[in-house]
Structure formats: C-alpha cells, structure tokens
Amino acid sequence: MVRKANPALLKPLGLSADLEAVVGKGPMARGQVVKKLWEYIKKNGLQNPQNKRNIMSDAKLKPIFGGKSEVTMFEMTKLVSAHMK
C-alpha cells in the first residue's frame, strides 16, 4: 500500500514576517517550512545539547516561539502553525 501525502502538508500557506525572517519568503508548504526551520536550528546550533528534543530560541525564533527561550519539538510545530495562514 502506497501512502499518499497529506494534502494539508503540501498546500502553500502565507507566512508571518517573523517566520519569513527565518525560513525565507512565503507562501510555502507546511512540510517545507518545518524542513527549513530544522536547517536553521542545526546551522545555528540551537538544539539543547542535554536534551536534543528541545530547541533554544535566538532573536529570530523568539517571536515565533511566543517569547519562550526554549520549546520542545512538538511545541515548536504548534507555535509555528500560528504564523501560517
């Protein structure tokens, strides 16, 4: 059985200015946004070394993460959704 991609993940969405500052100009599909976020996180060494599931925010990520200095991967996905329309 071949799994079909979830159409919701492929639909290009508009991005907030805060999110565009990190992942680039929208509209962009949700999956692509998450991929680019991870590229940014890895490039800037923002994974918590003690707990790799936690992402530490820098000046660009803080507005996306609702002002929090550290979020979990799952929390990140939820918080990023608020910046996509």
Backbone as a ProteinNet text record, in pm:
[ID]
protein_1_A
[PRIMARY]
MVRKANPALLKPLGLSADLEAVVGKGPMARGQVVKKLWEYIKKNGLQNPQNKRNIMSDAKLKPIFGGKSEVTMFEMTKLVSAHMK
[TERTIARY]
83.5	0	88.1	61.7	138.6	68.3	144.7	87.3	81.4	-33.7	-46.7	-3.1	60.3	99.9	-25.4	-22	-135	-143.8	-257	-266.9	-249.5	-284.1	-268.3	-120.2	-31.4	111.5	171.8	101.7	155.2	102	-5.6	-69.1	15.8	56.6	135	52.5	112.2	44.1	123.3	52.8	119.9	191.2	306.1	385.8	392.3	401.5	416.8	557.3	575.3	706.5	812.5	774.5	868.8	917.9	824.3	859.9	942.5	905.7	981.9	1126.7	1149.9	1286.3	1375.8	1314.4	1390.9	1395.1	1278.9	1272.5	1273.2	1258.5	1255.3	1113.2	1101.4	973.2	869.6	744.5	633	566.2	453.9	391.4	475.8	457.8	536.7	452.3	474.8	402.8	453.8	366.1	399.4	524.6	530.9	645.1	775.9	770.3	888.7	932.1	835.3	864.4	936.8	885.1	945.4	1087.9	1106.2	1238.2	1337	1293.9	1381.1	1408.7	1308.7	1329.2	1439.4	1433.2	1535.1	1672.7	1679.7	1808.6	1864.8	1778.8	1818.6	1864.9	1788.1	1819.3	1955	1978.8	2105.1	2222.4	2203.2	2309	2354.1	2259.1	2289.4	2309.4	2310.8	2335.7	2235.4	2105.1	2002.6	1931.7	1981.1	1925.2	1992.3	1913.9	1970.3	2061.4	2191.8	2283.2	2247.4	2186.2	2146.6	2019.7	1930.3	1804.5	1774.9	1814.8	1806	1663.6	1561.8	1423.5	1382	1466.2	1434.6	1512.1	1444.2	1504.3	1514.5	1633.8	1655	1632.3	1568	1540.8	1648.8	1671.5	1759.2	1668.9	1727.7	1649	1543.7	1575.8	1480.8	1368.7	1399.3	1299.2	1207.9	1256.5	1180.3	1038.8	1022.3	885	796.1	854.1	778.2	737.5	826	802	725.4	658.4	578	659.9	785.3	870.2	942.1	919	983.6	1130.3	1215	1357	1389.1	1298.2	1319.4	1184.1	1170	1045.7	1079.7	982.9	1003.2	974.5	1016.6	990.3	841.3	760.9	616.6	552.8	599.5	551.4	587.5	708.4	754.5	657.2	617.8	526.9	396.1	343.8	218.3	234.1	344.1	367.4	389.5	458.8	483.9	353.3	260.6	131.6	59.5	76	10.2	64	180.9	242	216.2	125	92.9	-57.5	-89.5	-231.5	-255.8
-118.8	0	125.4	215	338.5	446.6	510.4	619.7	745.7	809.2	936.4	1047.7	1148.9	1264.6	1337.8	1387	1462.7	1595	1620.7	1744.6	1871.4	1865.5	1982.1	2020	1921.5	1948.6	2006.3	1989.5	2032.6	2168	2214.5	2339.2	2458.8	2543.7	2661.8	2757.8	2803.6	2895.2	3024.3	3132.7	3260.3	3254.7	3321.2	3319	3458	3461.9	3590.4	3644.2	3773.9	3836.9	3773.7	3739	3675.5	3541.7	3463.5	3331.4	3345.1	3439.9	3461.9	3501.3	3569.8	3610.2	3488.3	3374.8	3252.2	3159.4	3135	3032.3	3088.2	3218.4	3278.4	3315.4	3376.5	3428.2	3317.8	3344.2	3253.9	3293.4	3233.2	3118.5	2990.9	2905.1	2782.5	2672.2	2549.4	2435.2	2408.9	2359.3	2332.7	2244.8	2137.1	2046.4	2115.7	2206.9	2281.1	2378.9	2440.6	2533.7	2459.8	2342.8	2264.4	2222.8	2182.4	2141.6	2258.8	2376	2493.5	2539.2	2523.6	2557.1	2469.7	2339.5	2247.6	2281.6	2321.6	2361.9	2480	2576.3	2696	2657.2	2570.3	2526.3	2455.9	2365.8	2290.8	2383.2	2471.2	2562.9	2653.9	2693.9	2785.7	2715.9	2582.5	2505.1	2534.3	2535.2	2573.4	2456	2333.4	2219.1	2214.3	2190.9	2181.4	2058.9	2076.7	1961.3	1854.2	1894.1	1797.4	1721.7	1788.6	1726.9	1769.3	1684.3	1716.7	1745.5	1706.6	1731.7	1875.9	1948.6	2087.8	2181.7	2287.9	2387.4	2517.7	2573.1	2700.4	2812	2918.6	3024.4	3131.2	3189	3304.6	3424.7	3537.7	3660.1	3641.8	3561.8	3541.6	3445	3344.3	3242.5	3284	3371.1	3408.2	3458.6	3550.4	3595.7	3480.9	3384.9	3270.8	3178.4	3164.3	3076	3145.8	3254.3	3324.4	3380.8	3419.3	3479.8	3380.7	3251.2	3149.2	3131.9	3102	3084.9	2940.8	2846.5	2706.7	2636.9	2558.9	2483.8	2341.4	2249.8	2112.6	2110.4	2005.4	1990.8	1999.5	1934.2	1927.8	2064	2133.1	2267.8	2360.7	2343.2	2425.8	2416.3	2295.7	2275.2	2349.8	2342.5	2409.6	2561.8	2612.4	2756.3	2812.4	2734.4	2778.6	2786.3	2695.2	2694.8	2828.6	2894.9	3024.2	3132.2	3106.2	3204.4	3171.2	3076.7	3034.5	3047.7	3109.5	3125.7	3075.5
0	0	0	-92.6	-101.5	-20.5	67.9	147.7	63.8	66.6	-3.1	90.5	33.9	114.8	160.4	280	333.7	258.5	189.1	110.2	193.6	321.3	408.5	423.6	414.4	428	300.3	187.5	58.9	14.5	77.4	36.5	79	-17.1	20.7	106.2	214.6	306.1	317.7	347.8	371.7	505.9	515.7	637.7	699.9	832	900.8	872	890.5	868.8	958.7	1083.4	1177	1123.6	1069.4	1016.9	888.7	803	678.8	707.9	820.3	858	881.2	914.9	942.5	821	757.4	651.6	509.8	493.7	360.1	320	202.8	154.8	132	176.4	151	21.8	-15.9	51	39.8	139	147	210.2	166.5	223.8	365.3	451.6	591.8	605.2	526.6	532.5	499.5	401.9	359.9	470.7	536.8	646.6	758.9	796.8	905.4	866.6	741	692.7	703.1	657.7	661.6	805.3	891.8	1033.9	1092.7	1061.2	1113.7	1058.6	930.9	872.9	952.4	983.5	1059.3	1200.3	1265.7	1402.1	1406.4	1310.8	1306.9	1273	1173.5	1129.7	1244.9	1329.6	1438.3	1573.6	1572.7	1695.5	1805.5	1770	1866.9	1934.7	1909.2	1982.3	2119.1	2222.8	2357.3	2363.3	2394	2393.7	2497.7	2610.4	2712.9	2673	2599	2556.9	2413.8	2319.7	2176.4	2128.2	2209.1	2167.2	2193.4	2265.8	2296	2205	2162.9	2075.2	2153.2	2154.1	2222.5	2120.2	2161.5	2064.4	2067.1	1948.6	1937.6	1907.6	1872.9	1849.4	1739.8	1636.3	1525	1561.9	1643.1	1676.5	1791.8	1879.3	1998.2	1965.6	1865.3	1833.9	1781.9	1713.7	1661	1776.2	1874.1	1988.2	2100.3	2069.5	2168.7	2284.7	2256.4	2358.4	2448.3	2427.3	2511.4	2470.7	2567.9	2536.6	2496.2	2529.2	2490.2	2474.5	2367.4	2343.3	2301.2	2314.7	2265.5	2115.7	2049.2	1904.3	1874.1	1958.5	1934.6	1956	2058.8	2087.9	1971.7	1917.9	1806	1688.1	1653.2	1539.9	1562.1	1684.7	1717.3	1710	1765.6	1768.2	1627.5	1542.6	1405.4	1326.2	1353.8	1283	1296.2	1409.6	1432.3	1338.4	1279.7	1189	1042.3	1018.3	881	856.4	742.5	707	566.7
[MASK]
+++++++++++++++++++++++++++++++++++++++++++++++++++++++++++++++++++++++++++++++++++++

